[in-house]
Amino acid sequence: MAGAGGRELAHLEIGTPVHVQDPIGRIWTACGGAIVGQCDSGRSYIVSTPTGTVRRNRRFLRPAPPSREAIAKPIASGYAPGNGPSQTKPRRSCRQIKKTVRFQAGSQP
C-alpha cells in the first residue's frame, strides 16, 4: 500500500541479498545481509546481518547489486588475450617538439 504520491516497493524473496539503512545515521551498510523471513504485516522483513538479526521495514531495505563474478561475460570463442586491439601500436602526436629556451644570467638574447 503506497501513500499519497508514493509507489509500491517490490516484494523481496527469502535469501535475497540486501543493503540495510541505519535508522539513526541514515547510512546504507556496505556489508549488507540476507532476507531470512517476512513478518505478518507484509511490510517488514527479518534480515540476517554480520552483526546479528534485525527486523526492518521494506523502505529501509535495498536489494544488493549482483556480484562482479555473476555478471562477468564469458570470453567469446576465437578470442585470445594476445590477439585483441590492445596489441596495436599506440597513437602518437605529430606535433613538433621545440627545445625549451631558458633564461640564463649574463647572456643577451
CNS distance restraints for C-alpha pairs under 8 A (distance, minus, plus):
assign (resid   1 and name CA) (resid   8 and name CA) 6.30 0.50 0.50
assign (resid   2 and name CA) (resid   6 and name CA) 5.24 0.50 0.50
assign (resid   2 and name CA) (resid   7 and name CA) 5.23 0.50 0.50
assign (resid   2 and name CA) (resid   8 and name CA) 5.19 0.50 0.50
assign (resid   3 and name CA) (resid   7 and name CA) 7.35 0.50 0.50
assign (resid   9 and name CA) (resid  58 and name CA) 7.44 0.50 0.50
assign (resid   9 and name CA) (resid  59 and name CA) 7.64 0.50 0.50
assign (resid  12 and name CA) (resid  16 and name CA) 6.64 0.50 0.50
assign (resid  12 and name CA) (resid  35 and name CA) 7.61 0.50 0.50
assign (resid  12 and name CA) (resid  63 and name CA) 7.95 0.50 0.50
assign (resid  13 and name CA) (resid  35 and name CA) 7.10 0.50 0.50
assign (resid  14 and name CA) (resid  34 and name CA) 7.68 0.50 0.50
assign (resid  14 and name CA) (resid  35 and name CA) 5.01 0.50 0.50
assign (resid  14 and name CA) (resid  36 and name CA) 5.53 0.50 0.50
assign (resid  14 and name CA) (resid  37 and name CA) 5.85 0.50 0.50
assign (resid  14 and name CA) (resid  38 and name CA) 7.82 0.50 0.50
assign (resid  15 and name CA) (resid  34 and name CA) 5.49 0.50 0.50
assign (resid  15 and name CA) (resid  35 and name CA) 4.99 0.50 0.50
assign (resid  15 and name CA) (resid  36 and name CA) 6.18 0.50 0.50
assign (resid  16 and name CA) (resid  34 and name CA) 5.47 0.50 0.50
assign (resid  16 and name CA) (resid  35 and name CA) 5.48 0.50 0.50
assign (resid  16 and name CA) (resid  63 and name CA) 7.14 0.50 0.50
assign (resid  17 and name CA) (resid  32 and name CA) 7.15 0.50 0.50
assign (resid  17 and name CA) (resid  33 and name CA) 5.72 0.50 0.50
assign (resid  17 and name CA) (resid  34 and name CA) 4.35 0.50 0.50
assign (resid  17 and name CA) (resid  35 and name CA) 6.60 0.50 0.50
assign (resid  17 and name CA) (resid  63 and name CA) 6.16 0.50 0.50
assign (resid  17 and name CA) (resid  64 and name CA) 5.50 0.50 0.50
assign (resid  18 and name CA) (resid  32 and name CA) 5.53 0.50 0.50
assign (resid  18 and name CA) (resid  33 and name CA) 5.42 0.50 0.50
assign (resid  18 and name CA) (resid  34 and name CA) 5.64 0.50 0.50
assign (resid  18 and name CA) (resid  35 and name CA) 7.16 0.50 0.50
assign (resid  18 and name CA) (resid  61 and name CA) 6.27 0.50 0.50
assign (resid  18 and name CA) (resid  62 and name CA) 5.41 0.50 0.50
assign (resid  18 and name CA) (resid  63 and name CA) 4.32 0.50 0.50
assign (resid  18 and name CA) (resid  64 and name CA) 4.59 0.50 0.50
assign (resid  19 and name CA) (resid  28 and name CA) 6.28 0.50 0.50
assign (resid  19 and name CA) (resid  29 and name CA) 5.69 0.50 0.50
assign (resid  19 and name CA) (resid  30 and name CA) 6.84 0.50 0.50
assign (resid  19 and name CA) (resid  31 and name CA) 7.18 0.50 0.50
assign (resid  19 and name CA) (resid  32 and name CA) 4.16 0.50 0.50
assign (resid  19 and name CA) (resid  33 and name CA) 6.30 0.50 0.50
assign (resid  19 and name CA) (resid  61 and name CA) 5.88 0.50 0.50
assign (resid  19 and name CA) (resid  62 and name CA) 5.18 0.50 0.50
assign (resid  19 and name CA) (resid  63 and name CA) 6.23 0.50 0.50
assign (resid  19 and name CA) (resid  64 and name CA) 5.74 0.50 0.50
assign (resid  20 and name CA) (resid  28 and name CA) 5.61 0.50 0.50
assign (resid  20 and name CA) (resid  29 and name CA) 5.55 0.50 0.50
assign (resid  20 and name CA) (resid  32 and name CA) 5.85 0.50 0.50
assign (resid  20 and name CA) (resid  33 and name CA) 7.32 0.50 0.50
assign (resid  20 and name CA) (resid  56 and name CA) 7.98 0.50 0.50
assign (resid  20 and name CA) (resid  60 and name CA) 5.96 0.50 0.50
assign (resid  20 and name CA) (resid  61 and name CA) 4.96 0.50 0.50
assign (resid  20 and name CA) (resid  62 and name CA) 6.57 0.50 0.50
assign (resid  21 and name CA) (resid  26 and name CA) 5.89 0.50 0.50
assign (resid  21 and name CA) (resid  27 and name CA) 5.47 0.50 0.50
assign (resid  21 and name CA) (resid  28 and name CA) 4.21 0.50 0.50
assign (resid  21 and name CA) (resid  29 and name CA) 6.16 0.50 0.50
assign (resid  21 and name CA) (resid  60 and name CA) 5.17 0.50 0.50
assign (resid  21 and name CA) (resid  61 and name CA) 6.49 0.50 0.50
assign (resid  22 and name CA) (resid  26 and name CA) 5.07 0.50 0.50
assign (resid  22 and name CA) (resid  27 and name CA) 5.39 0.50 0.50
assign (resid  22 and name CA) (resid  28 and name CA) 6.25 0.50 0.50
assign (resid  22 and name CA) (resid  29 and name CA) 7.26 0.50 0.50
assign (resid  22 and name CA) (resid  60 and name CA) 7.85 0.50 0.50
assign (resid  23 and name CA) (resid  27 and name CA) 7.94 0.50 0.50
assign (resid  23 and name CA) (resid  60 and name CA) 7.77 0.50 0.50
assign (resid  31 and name CA) (resid  49 and name CA) 7.96 0.50 0.50
assign (resid  31 and name CA) (resid  50 and name CA) 7.61 0.50 0.50
assign (resid  32 and name CA) (resid  49 and name CA) 6.23 0.50 0.50
assign (resid  32 and name CA) (resid  50 and name CA) 7.78 0.50 0.50
assign (resid  32 and name CA) (resid  64 and name CA) 7.64 0.50 0.50
assign (resid  33 and name CA) (resid  47 and name CA) 6.28 0.50 0.50
assign (resid  33 and name CA) (resid  48 and name CA) 5.37 0.50 0.50
assign (resid  33 and name CA) (resid  49 and name CA) 4.28 0.50 0.50
assign (resid  33 and name CA) (resid  50 and name CA) 6.92 0.50 0.50
assign (resid  34 and name CA) (resid  47 and name CA) 5.54 0.50 0.50
assign (resid  34 and name CA) (resid  48 and name CA) 5.39 0.50 0.50
assign (resid  34 and name CA) (resid  49 and name CA) 6.78 0.50 0.50
assign (resid  35 and name CA) (resid  45 and name CA) 6.78 0.50 0.50
assign (resid  35 and name CA) (resid  46 and name CA) 6.06 0.50 0.50
assign (resid  35 and name CA) (resid  47 and name CA) 4.61 0.50 0.50
assign (resid  35 and name CA) (resid  48 and name CA) 6.42 0.50 0.50
assign (resid  36 and name CA) (resid  45 and name CA) 7.52 0.50 0.50
assign (resid  36 and name CA) (resid  46 and name CA) 5.44 0.50 0.50
assign (resid  36 and name CA) (resid  47 and name CA) 5.43 0.50 0.50
assign (resid  36 and name CA) (resid  48 and name CA) 6.24 0.50 0.50
assign (resid  37 and name CA) (resid  45 and name CA) 5.80 0.50 0.50
assign (resid  37 and name CA) (resid  46 and name CA) 5.04 0.50 0.50
assign (resid  37 and name CA) (resid  47 and name CA) 7.22 0.50 0.50
assign (resid  38 and name CA) (resid  42 and name CA) 6.50 0.50 0.50
assign (resid  38 and name CA) (resid  43 and name CA) 7.91 0.50 0.50
assign (resid  38 and name CA) (resid  44 and name CA) 6.24 0.50 0.50
assign (resid  38 and name CA) (resid  45 and name CA) 4.35 0.50 0.50
assign (resid  38 and name CA) (resid  46 and name CA) 5.95 0.50 0.50
assign (resid  39 and name CA) (resid  43 and name CA) 7.25 0.50 0.50
assign (resid  39 and name CA) (resid  44 and name CA) 5.62 0.50 0.50
assign (resid  39 and name CA) (resid  45 and name CA) 5.63 0.50 0.50
assign (resid  39 and name CA) (resid  46 and name CA) 7.07 0.50 0.50
assign (resid  43 and name CA) (resid  57 and name CA) 5.75 0.50 0.50
assign (resid  43 and name CA) (resid  58 and name CA) 5.64 0.50 0.50
assign (resid  44 and name CA) (resid  55 and name CA) 6.66 0.50 0.50
assign (resid  44 and name CA) (resid  56 and name CA) 5.37 0.50 0.50
assign (resid  44 and name CA) (resid  57 and name CA) 4.02 0.50 0.50
assign (resid  44 and name CA) (resid  58 and name CA) 5.40 0.50 0.50
assign (resid  45 and name CA) (resid  55 and name CA) 5.62 0.50 0.50
assign (resid  45 and name CA) (resid  56 and name CA) 5.53 0.50 0.50
assign (resid  45 and name CA) (resid  57 and name CA) 6.32 0.50 0.50
assign (resid  45 and name CA) (resid  58 and name CA) 6.82 0.50 0.50
assign (resid  46 and name CA) (resid  53 and name CA) 6.89 0.50 0.50
assign (resid  46 and name CA) (resid  54 and name CA) 5.78 0.50 0.50
assign (resid  46 and name CA) (resid  55 and name CA) 4.52 0.50 0.50
assign (resid  46 and name CA) (resid  56 and name CA) 6.57 0.50 0.50
assign (resid  47 and name CA) (resid  53 and name CA) 5.62 0.50 0.50
assign (resid  47 and name CA) (resid  54 and name CA) 5.32 0.50 0.50
assign (resid  47 and name CA) (resid  55 and name CA) 6.11 0.50 0.50
assign (resid  47 and name CA) (resid  56 and name CA) 7.24 0.50 0.50
assign (resid  48 and name CA) (resid  52 and name CA) 6.04 0.50 0.50
assign (resid  48 and name CA) (resid  53 and name CA) 4.41 0.50 0.50
assign (resid  48 and name CA) (resid  54 and name CA) 6.51 0.50 0.50
assign (resid  49 and name CA) (resid  53 and name CA) 5.81 0.50 0.50
assign (resid  49 and name CA) (resid  54 and name CA) 7.44 0.50 0.50
assign (resid  56 and name CA) (resid  60 and name CA) 6.27 0.50 0.50
assign (resid  56 and name CA) (resid  61 and name CA) 7.11 0.50 0.50
assign (resid  57 and name CA) (resid  61 and name CA) 7.06 0.50 0.50
assign (resid  58 and name CA) (resid  62 and name CA) 7.98 0.50 0.50
assign (resid  66 and name CA) (resid  70 and name CA) 6.30 0.50 0.50
assign (resid  66 and name CA) (resid  71 and name CA) 6.89 0.50 0.50
assign (resid  67 and name CA) (resid  71 and name CA) 6.71 0.50 0.50
assign (resid  68 and name CA) (resid  72 and name CA) 6.05 0.50 0.50
assign (resid  75 and name CA) (resid  79 and name CA) 7.10 0.50 0.50
assign (resid  79 and name CA) (resid  83 and name CA) 6.76 0.50 0.50
assign (resid  79 and name CA) (resid  84 and name CA) 7.30 0.50 0.50
assign (resid  80 and name CA) (resid  84 and name CA) 7.02 0.50 0.50
assign (resid  82 and name CA) (resid  86 and name CA) 7.98 0.50 0.50
assign (resid  82 and name CA) (resid  87 and name CA) 6.75 0.50 0.50
assign (resid  83 and name CA) (resid  87 and name CA) 6.85 0.50 0.50
